[in-house]
Amino acid sequence: PQIDHMIAFIDQEADEKVDEIMAKVICIYLLTPNKRKNIANRSNLIFICTKCFRKYYEEFEIEKSRLVQQQRQKIMTYYERKEKQLEQQKKVQQSQLVNAARLKILKYREDHIQNMLNEAKDQLSDLHRNKTRYNALLQGLLCQGLFQLLEDNVIVQCLKEDVETVKSLLPDVMATFKKATNRDVKIEINETSFLTSDTCGGVVMTSATGAIRVRNTLDARLDLIGKQMLPEIREVLFGQNKNRKFLD
């Protein structure tokens, strides 16, 4: 529609130019003494004007065609550029929507995994009810801490309610360590500072100087397992990642 409007505007200017040229031709002939005798009547005037006007009109038509073509090309170039810009904007918007959807899915998956780990933590809190199972787990965590520290003097921090249980487990723990390393170890329980009540259980073990520290709480073990097994957890919950090139 804008092209048609532009052409109509140019045609209107052309008609006005024709009238202007026609008027100039008539004035020239009226003001020229030796030409007045040739315009005694309307027919002669029209003939003379038409003859002189033809040359200007032909030149005008050529210029008009050039201008029309020039303006048409400008309009076409403008709309081609606009079309490319719109296409580029469309691609950018589509890419943004895809990325937003992908991020939303990733967030949902991470939230789902975190909720699952929180449920696992709640189940760990209930592990205290099964004394046999919890005591065996606690003994294993104590032994593991000793093997990691390899110190002669070790301080153990636990939940306040686990102090007596840890004391009862220490003889077997020290015997296991001596059998494996042929080394004696002295273990002291910190009875002035305990693990916070929001800890599910387990122990924190340090060297006598406090320079080396091993956090063997159930919470820490769950976090460690959650990080180490995160790819496997994702695959079980959401299927294999098609973009993953290498499998461990």
ZADO-1210 file (C-alpha; in nm, 4 decimals, padded with zeros to 6 digits):
<atoms>
<atom x="00.0000" y="00.0000" z="00.0000" code="PRO" pos="1"/>
<atom x="00.2836" y="00.2454" z="00.0726" code="GLN" pos="2"/>
<atom x="00.4315" y="00.1831" z="-00.2739" code="ILE" pos="3"/>
<atom x="00.0969" y="00.2655" z="-00.4387" code="ASP" pos="4"/>
<atom x="00.0671" y="00.5748" z="-00.2212" code="HIS" pos="5"/>
<atom x="00.4163" y="00.6852" z="-00.3211" code="MET" pos="6"/>
<atom x="00.3452" y="00.6319" z="-00.6919" code="ILE" pos="7"/>
<atom x="00.0200" y="00.8279" z="-00.6664" code="ALA" pos="8"/>
<atom x="00.2071" y="01.1108" z="-00.4962" code="PHE" pos="9"/>
<atom x="00.4688" y="01.1157" z="-00.7731" code="ILE" pos="10"/>
<atom x="00.1952" y="01.1127" z="-01.0414" code="ASP" pos="11"/>
<atom x="00.0295" y="01.4095" z="-00.8744" code="GLN" pos="12"/>
<atom x="00.3567" y="01.6009" z="-00.8733" code="GLU" pos="13"/>
<atom x="00.4031" y="01.5072" z="-01.2390" code="ALA" pos="14"/>
<atom x="00.0609" y="01.6450" z="-01.3344" code="ASP" pos="15"/>
<atom x="00.1394" y="01.9676" z="-01.1522" code="GLU" pos="16"/>
<atom x="00.4711" y="01.9878" z="-01.3361" code="LYS" pos="17"/>
<atom x="00.2946" y="01.9353" z="-01.6699" code="VAL" pos="18"/>
<atom x="00.0571" y="02.2213" z="-01.5955" code="ASP" pos="19"/>
<atom x="00.3505" y="02.4388" z="-01.4947" code="GLU" pos="20"/>
<atom x="00.5427" y="02.3634" z="-01.8158" code="ILE" pos="21"/>
<atom x="00.2295" y="02.4191" z="-02.0251" code="MET" pos="22"/>
<atom x="00.1753" y="02.7593" z="-01.8643" code="ALA" pos="23"/>
<atom x="00.5374" y="02.8579" z="-01.9221" code="LYS" pos="24"/>
<atom x="00.5188" y="02.7603" z="-02.2908" code="VAL" pos="25"/>
<atom x="00.2043" y="02.9672" z="-02.3406" code="ILE" pos="26"/>
<atom x="00.3605" y="03.2681" z="-02.1679" code="CYS" pos="27"/>
<atom x="00.6738" y="03.2432" z="-02.3831" code="ILE" pos="28"/>
<atom x="00.4735" y="03.2460" z="-02.7015" code="TYR" pos="29"/>
<atom x="00.2470" y="03.5259" z="-02.5838" code="LEU" pos="30"/>
<atom x="00.5449" y="03.7456" z="-02.4939" code="LEU" pos="31"/>
<atom x="00.7318" y="03.6810" z="-02.8210" code="THR" pos="32"/>
<atom x="00.6212" y="03.9466" z="-03.0832" code="PRO" pos="33"/>
<atom x="00.7104" y="03.7451" z="-03.3909" code="ASN" pos="34"/>
<atom x="00.5156" y="03.4486" z="-03.2568" code="LYS" pos="35"/>
<atom x="00.1887" y="03.6278" z="-03.1764" code="ARG" pos="36"/>
<atom x="00.0659" y="03.6083" z="-03.5326" code="LYS" pos="37"/>
<atom x="00.0768" y="03.2289" z="-03.5087" code="ASN" pos="38"/>
<atom x="-00.1631" y="03.2190" z="-03.2131" code="ILE" pos="39"/>
<atom x="-00.4534" y="03.4142" z="-03.3597" code="ALA" pos="40"/>
<atom x="-00.6928" y="03.1433" z="-03.2637" code="ASN" pos="41"/>
<atom x="-00.7247" y="02.8644" z="-03.0076" code="ARG" pos="42"/>
<atom x="-00.6300" y="02.5921" z="-03.2548" code="SER" pos="43"/>
<atom x="-00.2985" y="02.7552" z="-03.3425" code="ASN" pos="44"/>
<atom x="-00.2211" y="02.8094" z="-02.9732" code="LEU" pos="45"/>
<atom x="-00.2842" y="02.4471" z="-02.8888" code="ILE" pos="46"/>
<atom x="-00.0796" y="02.3274" z="-03.1872" code="PHE" pos="47"/>
<atom x="00.2171" y="02.5509" z="-03.1009" code="ILE" pos="48"/>
<atom x="00.2094" y="02.4615" z="-02.7309" code="CYS" pos="49"/>
<atom x="00.1783" y="02.0926" z="-02.8060" code="THR" pos="50"/>
<atom x="00.4723" y="02.0971" z="-03.0460" code="LYS" pos="51"/>
<atom x="00.6996" y="02.2802" z="-02.8012" code="CYS" pos="52"/>
<atom x="00.5735" y="02.0867" z="-02.5036" code="PHE" pos="53"/>
<atom x="00.6415" y="01.7425" z="-02.6536" code="ARG" pos="54"/>
<atom x="01.0158" y="01.7704" z="-02.6023" code="LYS" pos="55"/>
<atom x="00.9823" y="01.8748" z="-02.2372" code="TYR" pos="56"/>
<atom x="00.7173" y="01.6145" z="-02.1713" code="TYR" pos="57"/>
<atom x="00.9332" y="01.3312" z="-02.3064" code="GLU" pos="58"/>
<atom x="01.2202" y="01.4424" z="-02.0843" code="GLU" pos="59"/>
<atom x="00.9803" y="01.4674" z="-01.7960" code="PHE" pos="60"/>
<atom x="00.8487" y="01.1139" z="-01.8513" code="GLU" pos="61"/>
<atom x="01.2035" y="00.9796" z="-01.8498" code="ILE" pos="62"/>
<atom x="01.2803" y="01.1625" z="-01.5261" code="GLU" pos="63"/>
<atom x="00.9481" y="01.0550" z="-01.3811" code="LYS" pos="64"/>
<atom x="01.0193" y="00.6881" z="-01.4575" code="SER" pos="65"/>
<atom x="01.3629" y="00.7199" z="-01.3042" code="ARG" pos="66"/>
<atom x="01.2268" y="00.8762" z="-00.9874" code="LEU" pos="67"/>
<atom x="00.9482" y="00.6191" z="-00.9589" code="VAL" pos="68"/>
<atom x="01.1954" y="00.3352" z="-01.0000" code="GLN" pos="69"/>
<atom x="01.4322" y="00.4975" z="-00.7522" code="GLN" pos="70"/>
<atom x="01.1610" y="00.5417" z="-00.4900" code="GLN" pos="71"/>
<atom x="01.0279" y="00.1921" z="-00.5506" code="ARG" pos="72"/>
<atom x="01.3782" y="00.0514" z="-00.4984" code="GLN" pos="73"/>
<atom x="01.4161" y="00.2525" z="-00.1774" code="LYS" pos="74"/>
<atom x="01.0857" y="00.1214" z="-00.0464" code="ILE" pos="75"/>
<atom x="01.1723" y="-00.2365" z="-00.1415" code="MET" pos="76"/>
<atom x="01.5134" y="-00.2043" z="00.0236" code="THR" pos="77"/>
<atom x="01.3506" y="-00.0581" z="00.3343" code="TYR" pos="78"/>
<atom x="01.1026" y="-00.3445" z="00.3648" code="TYR" pos="79"/>
<atom x="01.3660" y="-00.6070" z="00.2897" code="GLU" pos="80"/>
<atom x="01.5752" y="-00.4658" z="00.5715" code="ARG" pos="81"/>
<atom x="01.2705" y="-00.4562" z="00.7984" code="LYS" pos="82"/>
<atom x="01.1870" y="-00.8155" z="00.7091" code="GLU" pos="83"/>
<atom x="01.5405" y="-00.9270" z="00.7952" code="LYS" pos="84"/>
<atom x="01.5259" y="-00.7374" z="01.1237" code="GLN" pos="85"/>
<atom x="01.1929" y="-00.8968" z="01.2132" code="LEU" pos="86"/>
<atom x="01.3265" y="-01.2399" z="01.1219" code="GLU" pos="87"/>
<atom x="01.6321" y="-01.1822" z="01.3396" code="GLN" pos="88"/>
<atom x="01.4139" y="-01.0611" z="01.6273" code="GLN" pos="89"/>
<atom x="01.1964" y="-01.3681" z="01.5855" code="LYS" pos="90"/>
<atom x="01.5010" y="-01.5956" z="01.6071" code="LYS" pos="91"/>
<atom x="01.6288" y="-01.4131" z="01.9151" code="VAL" pos="92"/>
<atom x="01.2892" y="-01.4322" z="02.0874" code="GLN" pos="93"/>
<atom x="01.2549" y="-01.7994" z="01.9995" code="GLN" pos="94"/>
<atom x="01.6029" y="-01.8684" z="02.1360" code="SER" pos="95"/>
<atom x="01.5185" y="-01.6785" z="02.4553" code="GLN" pos="96"/>
<atom x="01.1972" y="-01.8772" z="02.4991" code="LEU" pos="97"/>
<atom x="01.3815" y="-02.2063" z="02.4452" code="VAL" pos="98"/>
<atom x="01.6517" y="-02.1077" z="02.6960" code="ASN" pos="99"/>
<atom x="01.3919" y="-01.9927" z="02.9484" code="ALA" pos="100"/>
<atom x="01.2049" y="-02.3224" z="02.9137" code="ALA" pos="101"/>
<atom x="01.5297" y="-02.5185" z="02.9458" code="ARG" pos="102"/>
<atom x="01.6287" y="-02.3277" z="03.2603" code="LEU" pos="103"/>
<atom x="01.2823" y="-02.3816" z="03.4047" code="LYS" pos="104"/>
<atom x="01.3112" y="-02.7561" z="03.3460" code="ILE" pos="105"/>
<atom x="01.6601" y="-02.7649" z="03.4983" code="LEU" pos="106"/>
<atom x="01.5390" y="-02.5753" z="03.8049" code="LYS" pos="107"/>
<atom x="01.2451" y="-02.8133" z="03.8439" code="TYR" pos="108"/>
<atom x="01.4805" y="-03.1111" z="03.8240" code="ARG" pos="109"/>
<atom x="01.7269" y="-02.9648" z="04.0743" code="GLU" pos="110"/>
<atom x="01.4417" y="-02.8811" z="04.3130" code="ASP" pos="111"/>
<atom x="01.3088" y="-03.2344" z="04.2763" code="HIS" pos="112"/>
<atom x="01.6512" y="-03.3839" z="04.3550" code="ILE" pos="113"/>
<atom x="01.6928" y="-03.1525" z="04.6539" code="GLN" pos="114"/>
<atom x="01.3493" y="-03.2504" z="04.7850" code="ASN" pos="115"/>
<atom x="01.4473" y="-03.6149" z="04.7502" code="MET" pos="116"/>
<atom x="01.7704" y="-03.5545" z="04.9452" code="LEU" pos="117"/>
<atom x="01.5732" y="-03.3699" z="05.2133" code="ASN" pos="118"/>
<atom x="01.3415" y="-03.6697" z="05.2434" code="GLU" pos="119"/>
<atom x="01.6468" y="-03.8940" z="05.2762" code="ALA" pos="120"/>
<atom x="01.7758" y="-03.6663" z="05.5530" code="LYS" pos="121"/>
<atom x="01.4433" y="-03.6981" z="05.7351" code="ASP" pos="122"/>
<atom x="01.4763" y="-04.0753" z="05.7147" code="GLN" pos="123"/>
<atom x="01.8298" y="-04.0518" z="05.8580" code="LEU" pos="124"/>
<atom x="01.6868" y="-03.8625" z="06.1550" code="SER" pos="125"/>
<atom x="01.4641" y="-04.1622" z="06.2227" code="ASP" pos="126"/>
<atom x="01.7645" y="-04.3972" z="06.2178" code="LEU" pos="127"/>
<atom x="01.8171" y="-04.3428" z="06.5912" code="HIS" pos="128"/>
<atom x="01.5071" y="-04.5510" z="06.6579" code="ARG" pos="129"/>
<atom x="01.6853" y="-04.8585" z="06.5241" code="ASN" pos="130"/>
<atom x="01.9633" y="-04.8816" z="06.7830" code="LYS" pos="131"/>
<atom x="02.1298" y="-05.1887" z="06.6365" code="THR" pos="132"/>
<atom x="02.1575" y="-05.0411" z="06.2900" code="ARG" pos="133"/>
<atom x="02.2569" y="-04.6943" z="06.4120" code="TYR" pos="134"/>
<atom x="02.5261" y="-04.8292" z="06.6483" code="ASN" pos="135"/>
<atom x="02.6799" y="-05.0345" z="06.3670" code="ALA" pos="136"/>
<atom x="02.6791" y="-04.7282" z="06.1413" code="LEU" pos="137"/>
<atom x="02.8324" y="-04.5136" z="06.4155" code="LEU" pos="138"/>
<atom x="03.1091" y="-04.7687" z="06.4738" code="GLN" pos="139"/>
<atom x="03.1886" y="-04.7716" z="06.1022" code="GLY" pos="140"/>
<atom x="03.2084" y="-04.3915" z="06.0928" code="LEU" pos="141"/>
<atom x="03.4466" y="-04.3905" z="06.3918" code="LEU" pos="142"/>
<atom x="03.6761" y="-04.6464" z="06.2290" code="CYS" pos="143"/>
<atom x="03.6744" y="-04.4619" z="05.9009" code="GLN" pos="144"/>
<atom x="03.7646" y="-04.1366" z="06.0757" code="GLY" pos="145"/>
<atom x="04.0632" y="-04.2989" z="06.2468" code="LEU" pos="146"/>
<atom x="04.1953" y="-04.4353" z="05.9183" code="PHE" pos="147"/>
<atom x="04.1619" y="-04.0931" z="05.7600" code="GLN" pos="148"/>
<atom x="04.3370" y="-03.9116" z="06.0442" code="LEU" pos="149"/>
<atom x="04.6088" y="-04.1679" z="06.1299" code="LEU" pos="150"/>
<atom x="04.6800" y="-03.9732" z="06.4500" code="GLU" pos="151"/>
<atom x="04.7859" y="-04.1032" z="06.7917" code="ASP" pos="152"/>
<atom x="04.5456" y="-03.8719" z="06.9740" code="ASN" pos="153"/>
<atom x="04.1959" y="-03.8051" z="06.8443" code="VAL" pos="154"/>
<atom x="03.9069" y="-03.5973" z="06.9776" code="ILE" pos="155"/>
<atom x="03.5495" y="-03.7023" z="06.8953" code="VAL" pos="156"/>
<atom x="03.2485" y="-03.4700" z="06.8885" code="GLN" pos="157"/>
<atom x="02.8987" y="-03.6205" z="06.8727" code="CYS" pos="158"/>
<atom x="02.5377" y="-03.5543" z="06.9681" code="LEU" pos="159"/>
<atom x="02.4815" y="-03.5178" z="07.3397" code="LYS" pos="160"/>
<atom x="02.2492" y="-03.8178" z="07.3414" code="GLU" pos="161"/>
<atom x="02.5132" y="-04.0294" z="07.1623" code="ASP" pos="162"/>
<atom x="02.7925" y="-03.9806" z="07.4171" code="VAL" pos="163"/>
<atom x="02.7316" y="-04.3049" z="07.6058" code="GLU" pos="164"/>
<atom x="02.6867" y="-04.5002" z="07.2841" code="THR" pos="165"/>
<atom x="03.0192" y="-04.3705" z="07.1463" code="VAL" pos="166"/>
<atom x="03.1941" y="-04.4594" z="07.4739" code="LYS" pos="167"/>
<atom x="03.0659" y="-04.8150" z="07.4484" code="SER" pos="168"/>
<atom x="03.1922" y="-04.8460" z="07.0896" code="LEU" pos="169"/>
<atom x="03.5453" y="-04.7117" z="07.1455" code="LEU" pos="170"/>
<atom x="03.7114" y="-05.0392" z="07.2634" code="PRO" pos="171"/>
<atom x="03.6080" y="-05.2244" z="06.9477" code="ASP" pos="172"/>
<atom x="03.6978" y="-04.9245" z="06.7301" code="VAL" pos="173"/>
<atom x="04.0501" y="-04.8948" z="06.8777" code="MET" pos="174"/>
<atom x="04.1019" y="-05.2712" z="06.8491" code="ALA" pos="175"/>
<atom x="04.0044" y="-05.2627" z="06.4814" code="THR" pos="176"/>
<atom x="04.2443" y="-04.9736" z="06.4181" code="PHE" pos="177"/>
<atom x="04.5353" y="-05.1452" z="06.6000" code="LYS" pos="178"/>
<atom x="04.4788" y="-05.4695" z="06.4116" code="LYS" pos="179"/>
<atom x="04.4866" y="-05.2891" z="06.0765" code="ALA" pos="180"/>
<atom x="04.7736" y="-05.0460" z="06.1467" code="THR" pos="181"/>
<atom x="04.9591" y="-05.2020" z="06.4413" code="ASN" pos="182"/>
<atom x="04.9314" y="-04.8640" z="06.6129" code="ARG" pos="183"/>
<atom x="04.7680" y="-04.7575" z="06.9375" code="ASP" pos="184"/>
<atom x="04.5363" y="-04.4586" z="06.9421" code="VAL" pos="185"/>
<atom x="04.3967" y="-04.2519" z="07.2276" code="LYS" pos="186"/>
<atom x="04.0406" y="-04.1274" z="07.1750" code="ILE" pos="187"/>
<atom x="03.8836" y="-03.8515" z="07.3833" code="GLU" pos="188"/>
<atom x="03.5170" y="-03.7520" z="07.3664" code="ILE" pos="189"/>
<atom x="03.4402" y="-03.3801" z="07.3765" code="ASN" pos="190"/>
<atom x="03.1749" y="-03.3551" z="07.6481" code="GLU" pos="191"/>
<atom x="03.1561" y="-02.9766" z="07.6541" code="THR" pos="192"/>
<atom x="03.0743" y="-02.9083" z="07.2905" code="SER" pos="193"/>
<atom x="02.8277" y="-03.1242" z="07.1022" code="PHE" pos="194"/>
<atom x="02.6901" y="-03.1437" z="06.7500" code="LEU" pos="195"/>
<atom x="02.3841" y="-02.9246" z="06.6961" code="THR" pos="196"/>
<atom x="02.0405" y="-03.0767" z="06.7352" code="SER" pos="197"/>
<atom x="01.9639" y="-03.0414" z="06.3636" code="ASP" pos="198"/>
<atom x="02.2425" y="-03.2904" z="06.2868" code="THR" pos="199"/>
<atom x="02.1092" y="-03.6354" z="06.2020" code="CYS" pos="200"/>
<atom x="02.3906" y="-03.8160" z="06.3816" code="GLY" pos="201"/>
<atom x="02.7448" y="-03.9377" z="06.3324" code="GLY" pos="202"/>
<atom x="03.0688" y="-03.7814" z="06.4537" code="VAL" pos="203"/>
<atom x="03.3241" y="-03.5088" z="06.3854" code="VAL" pos="204"/>
<atom x="03.6820" y="-03.6198" z="06.4581" code="MET" pos="205"/>
<atom x="03.9894" y="-03.3982" z="06.4898" code="THR" pos="206"/>
<atom x="04.3557" y="-03.4362" z="06.5719" code="SER" pos="207"/>
<atom x="04.4667" y="-03.3271" z="06.9192" code="ALA" pos="208"/>
<atom x="04.5885" y="-02.9950" z="06.7809" code="THR" pos="209"/>
<atom x="04.2731" y="-02.9425" z="06.5762" code="GLY" pos="210"/>
<atom x="04.4786" y="-02.9041" z="06.2569" code="ALA" pos="211"/>
<atom x="04.3105" y="-03.2013" z="06.0889" code="ILE" pos="212"/>
<atom x="03.9348" y="-03.2451" z="06.0911" code="ARG" pos="213"/>
<atom x="03.7134" y="-03.5209" z="05.9545" code="VAL" pos="214"/>
<atom x="03.3402" y="-03.4565" z="05.9381" code="ARG" pos="215"/>
<atom x="03.1735" y="-03.7969" z="05.9457" code="ASN" pos="216"/>
<atom x="02.8187" y="-03.6911" z="06.0306" code="THR" pos="217"/>
<atom x="02.5261" y="-03.8523" z="05.8548" code="LEU" pos="218"/>
<atom x="02.4422" y="-03.5153" z="05.6981" code="ASP" pos="219"/>
<atom x="02.7937" y="-03.4801" z="05.5563" code="ALA" pos="220"/>
<atom x="02.7904" y="-03.8353" z="05.4222" code="ARG" pos="221"/>
<atom x="02.4525" y="-03.7763" z="05.2584" code="LEU" pos="222"/>
<atom x="02.5772" y="-03.4540" z="05.0959" code="ASP" pos="223"/>
<atom x="02.8900" y="-03.6310" z="04.9709" code="LEU" pos="224"/>
<atom x="02.6960" y="-03.9228" z="04.8271" code="ILE" pos="225"/>
<atom x="02.4443" y="-03.6841" z="04.6735" code="GLY" pos="226"/>
<atom x="02.7229" y="-03.4975" z="04.4900" code="LYS" pos="227"/>
<atom x="02.9125" y="-03.8097" z="04.3846" code="GLN" pos="228"/>
<atom x="02.6031" y="-03.9894" z="04.2586" code="MET" pos="229"/>
<atom x="02.4278" y="-03.6860" z="04.1119" code="LEU" pos="230"/>
<atom x="02.4666" y="-03.8051" z="03.7472" code="PRO" pos="231"/>
<atom x="02.3262" y="-04.1475" z="03.8375" code="GLU" pos="232"/>
<atom x="02.0405" y="-03.9905" z="04.0346" code="ILE" pos="233"/>
<atom x="01.9506" y="-03.7679" z="03.7400" code="ARG" pos="234"/>
<atom x="01.9586" y="-04.0613" z="03.5001" code="GLU" pos="235"/>
<atom x="01.7330" y="-04.2712" z="03.7248" code="VAL" pos="236"/>
<atom x="01.4834" y="-03.9872" z="03.7708" code="LEU" pos="237"/>
<atom x="01.4869" y="-03.8222" z="03.4276" code="PHE" pos="238"/>
<atom x="01.6534" y="-04.0679" z="03.1897" code="GLY" pos="239"/>
<atom x="01.9889" y="-04.0537" z="03.0155" code="GLN" pos="240"/>
<atom x="02.1130" y="-03.7133" z="02.9031" code="ASN" pos="241"/>
<atom x="02.1288" y="-03.7173" z="02.5216" code="LYS" pos="242"/>
<atom x="02.3908" y="-03.4403" z="02.5226" code="ASN" pos="243"/>
<atom x="02.6285" y="-03.6344" z="02.7444" code="ARG" pos="244"/>
<atom x="02.9129" y="-03.7679" z="02.5281" code="LYS" pos="245"/>
<atom x="03.1081" y="-03.9676" z="02.7850" code="PHE" pos="246"/>
<atom x="02.9844" y="-04.2092" z="03.0478" code="LEU" pos="247"/>
<atom x="03.1913" y="-04.2874" z="03.3563" code="ASP" pos="248"/>
</atoms>
